Amino acid sequence: MATPIRETPILKGKDARRFDRAMKNVKPMTEEQKQRIRAEAEAFVNEVTIKI
């Protein structure tokens, strides 16, 4: 049987402020980064064989 998922902790104080600041300053990925990630994911899928 799977272990139960624990409750997500609530951020308070400095941690909450740091998280809020980080969420407001998210930098979008460049098209080059997206292509590299897609290529790596595709290579991984092609290499992995799942046996059922």
C-alpha positions in Angstrom: 0.0 0.0 0.0 1.3 3.5 -0.8 2.3 5.8 2.0 -0.1 8.7 2.5 0.7 12.2 1.2 1.6 14.5 4.0 -0.1 17.9 4.4 1.8 20.8 2.6 3.4 23.1 5.2 2.3 26.7 5.3 5.0 29.3 4.8 5.4 32.1 7.4 7.7 35.0 8.0 11.0 35.2 6.1 10.2 32.0 4.1 6.9 33.4 2.9 8.4 36.7 1.9 11.3 35.0 0.0 8.8 32.7 -1.8 6.6 35.6 -2.7 9.6 37.6 -4.1 10.8 34.5 -6.1 7.3 34.0 -7.6 7.2 37.6 -8.7 10.6 37.4 -10.4 10.2 34.3 -12.5 12.2 34.4 -15.7 10.7 32.6 -18.7 12.9 30.0 -20.3 14.5 30.8 -23.6 13.4 28.8 -26.7 16.9 27.2 -26.7 16.4 25.9 -23.2 13.0 24.5 -24.1 14.4 22.7 -27.1 17.2 21.2 -25.1 14.8 19.9 -22.4 12.5 18.4 -25.1 15.4 16.7 -26.8 16.7 15.3 -23.5 13.2 14.0 -22.6 12.7 12.4 -26.0 16.2 10.7 -25.7 15.2 9.4 -22.3 11.9 8.0 -23.5 13.6 6.3 -26.4 16.1 4.6 -24.1 13.8 3.4 -21.4 11.9 0.2 -21.7 9.2 -0.5 -19.2 8.5 -4.1 -18.6 5.0 -5.0 -17.3 
